[in-house]
Amino acid sequence: MTTVLIVDDQTLQRLGFSMLMEQHPDLTVVGEATHGAEAVRKAAELRPDVVLMDVRMPGMDGIEATRRIVQSGGRSRVLVLTTFDLDEYAYAALRAGASGFLLKDALPDEFIAGVRAVAAGDAVIAPGLTRRLLDAFADRMPGPANREQERLLAALTDREREVLIAMATGWSNAEIAERFSLAESTVKSHVGRVLAKIGARDRVHAVIFAFDTGLVRPA
């Protein structure tokens, strides 16, 4: 059973998300919040698997709430919801530690798949959208790598570095497997080791790390 906390200042939005998830027996809504501060408090109390986080709310916004929930070290993973494609706020929330980015007008099946993916520890963002987000805000990215980032990069094998670059370029596991003549299961193992070595929560944050350190530059 995947437990979910819904955070949105719009009553109808919360109701719609709740009704959608009620149709799936493996998902259950354990609470709702109308602003960031309430989200942080309820995430600590309820310890949901997934927090559906709106970004534009009065008071504490979804970015700061995401940062506090992630920094608490709890089990909850944050799935950012926004009305706008390539929303700057959504990008900031990803950097704050969110594990996914989903548009509010996503199809019901896409929405449910996104919740399940984040709960399983995966990232929701499709490789193409990840690249578009990073490209859109590339001018805000620092570089070159600092000493700690250089240490983490040095821990990667040549193959792991190639896999990280491929992820940041927007390739799927299947595409990486074909490019390097590897089994897809081997690619998944490489991805897992890359995440562990650089301390990334998921694939999205591995991509951000690659751009932050200058390992990959926007085209």
N, C-alpha and C positions, 0 to 999 in steps of 0.2 A: 504494500500500500504506500503510495506517494502522498505525503501531506503538503498542502499548499497554503500560503498566506497571500491574500490579495491586497495590494496597496494601490489605491486610486481615489482621488477626491471626488470622482463622479459616481453617484449612486447607481445609475443605470449601467455604467461600465462594470462595476463590481458585480452587479446582479447578473449581467450577461455572461461574464467569465465563470461565475459560480454555477449557473444553470448548465453551461456547456460541460463543465467538469463533472457535474452530477450524472451525466449520461455514461460515464466511464467508471466501472467498479474499482479500478486500480488507483483512482485519484479521489482525494477527499479534501475539501476546504476546511481548515481548522480555525481560520480567523480572517478578519478584514481590518484594514487600517485606512484612514483618510488622509494622513500626512506622514512625513518622514519620521518625526519623533515617535509617533505611535507605532510605526513600522519597526523601529529599532527595539522598542520595548516589547512588542508582541513577538518579535523574532526570538528574543532572549527567553521569553516565557514559554512559547509554544514549540520552539525548535523545529520549525517545518523543514521539509526537504528542499522546497523551492519557495522563493519569495517572488511573486509577480510584482514588479516595481515600476510604477509610473514615474516619469522624471520631472514633470512640471506640476508641482503642487504648492500650495501656500505654506508658509513657514519653512521648515526644513525640507529641502527638495530631495528627489530620489537619488541624486548623486551623493550627497553627504550621508544619506541613510544607507546607501549601498556601501560606502567606505566604512562606516561604523560597524555594519553587520559583518563584513568580511574581516575587518581588523579584530573583531571579538574572538575569532578563531572557532566559532561555532560550526555546526554541520550544514547550516543553510546556504544554498546557492541562489544567486540572484539572477532572475531573467528580466531584462529591461523591456518595458513596453513603451512605445511612442507612436504618435500619430504621423510623424514626419520621417520620410526616408532620408538617410544621411543626416539625422538630427545631431547637431553638435553636442547637445546634452547627453544623448545616448553614447556617443563616443567617449565623453568624459566619464560616464558611468562604467564603461568597459575598463578604462584605465583605473578606475576606483576599485575594480575587482569583480565586476559583474561577469557572469558566465555565459551570457547570451544577449542577443538583440533581436526583438521581434516587433513587427509593425502591428498596430491594433486592427488593421483591416486584413490581417492574414486569414486564410481559409481555416475553418474549424479543424480540419485534419492536420494542417501545418502547426496550428497553435498547440494541439494536444501532443503532437510529435515533439515539439519544442520543449514542453514541460517535461516530458519523459526523458528526453535527451539530457537536459540539464540535471535532472534528478540522478541520472546514471553517471554523472561526472563528465559528460561530453559537452561540446560547445554547440550552440544552435546556429550560429551564423554560417551561412554558406561561404565557401572560399571566395567567390566573386565579390560578395558584399563585404567581406572582411577587407579585401584589397581596396575596394572603393572607399571604405571608411578611413583606412590608413592613408590612402592617397589624398583624400580630401583635407586632412589635417596634418600632412607631413611637415609643413612649415613650423609646426609647434613642437616637433620632436627634437630632443637634445642629441648631441653626439659630439665627439666620438664616445666610445664606451668608457665608463669610469673604471677604477681599479677592480672593484668587486665584479662588475660585469665582465671584464677581461678575464678574471679568474674563472668565472663560470663558463665562458666560451672556451677557455683552454682545456677544460675538463671534457669537452666533447671530442669524440673520435672524428676522423675525416668524414666517414660515412654519416655520422650523426649531424655534423655541420651541414653536409649536403642536403640531408633530409629537412633540417630546419630552414634552410634557404628555399627549398622547394615548397614547404608549407607556406612560407611568407610570400612566395610568388603566387599563391592561390591554387596550388595543385592538390587534388584529392589523393587519398592513399592509393587508389587504383592507378592514377596517373603517375605517381612516384614509383610504384612497383614496375610499371611498364618502362619508364625512363631509365631505371637503373637495373632492369632485368632481375627483379626480386619478387619473391612471393608476397602477396598482400599481407599475410600474417607476419612476415619478417618486417615489413614496413611498419606495421602496428607496434611491433616490439621496439623498433628504433624510435618511433614517436614517443612511446612510453618512457624510454630511457632519457630522451631529450627533455621531456617535461620534468622528470625527476632531477636531472642534473642542473637545470637552470632555475628550478623552483617555481615553475609555472603551474597554475591551477588547471589549465586546460589548453587546448590548441590555440584559442584566441589569444591568450596571454603569451604563448610562445611566439606568435607572430608579432605582437607588439614589442616583445623583447628583441626580436631580430631587427626591427626598424629602429628601436631606441638605441641599440648599440651600433648602428650603422652597418650591420652585416648585410642588410638589404636596403636599397634606396628606391623610392618611387620612380617609375619609368617616366 
